[in-house]
Amino acid sequence: MNGALVFRAGPLKLAPGDYVITYWSVDGVGNVEKAHTILIKVSDDRGDDRGDDRRDE
């Protein structure tokens, strides 16, 4: 991907690393939403696969 524009629909699987993702939507008649940018850091530390929303059991 490295800076190239990639059109996606659905989930995105990322390898460990730092990413800058810019995204927007286009509706059925061609109206384009303002672009949004997010920064993502994917760790290679798998940790607890239950996530941070665990409940005491």
N, C-alpha and C positions, 0 to 999 in steps of 0.2 A: 504494500500500500504506500508506504513512504512518500506521502505528499500528493499522490495521484488522487483524483476525484473518483470515488467508488460509490455507485448507487446500490443501496441495500434496502431490503424489506425483511424485517424479522430480527432474530437474535444475532449477536456478533460475538464470536469467540476470539479472545485476545491472548497471546503468549505473554509471559512476564515482561514488564517494561513500562516506560512512560509514554503516554499517548495524548495528543490533542485531537479532539473530535469536534468537527463542525457539522451541524445537522439542521435540517429544515424540512418542511412538508410542502407538497403541492397538491391542491385538491383536484377534483374531477374536471373543472373548467379552466384549470391552468393558473389559478391564483397561487402565488408563491409567498410563503411565510418568511418573515425576517430570520436570518441565520442565527443560531445559538452555538456557542462554543463551550466545551467542557474539557477539563484536564483530568486524566485518569492515570493512576499508578496501579499496575497489576503486580502483585507480589508473587514470588514463587514459593512462599511459605503457605502450605496448605492448611495448617492449623486445624481447628475444629470445624468440620463440615456442616455443623448445625447453624452457623452464623451467629450474629450478635443478638438475635431476638429469642434466645433460649428462655424457657420458663423453668422454674424449679420444679422438679418432679418428685 
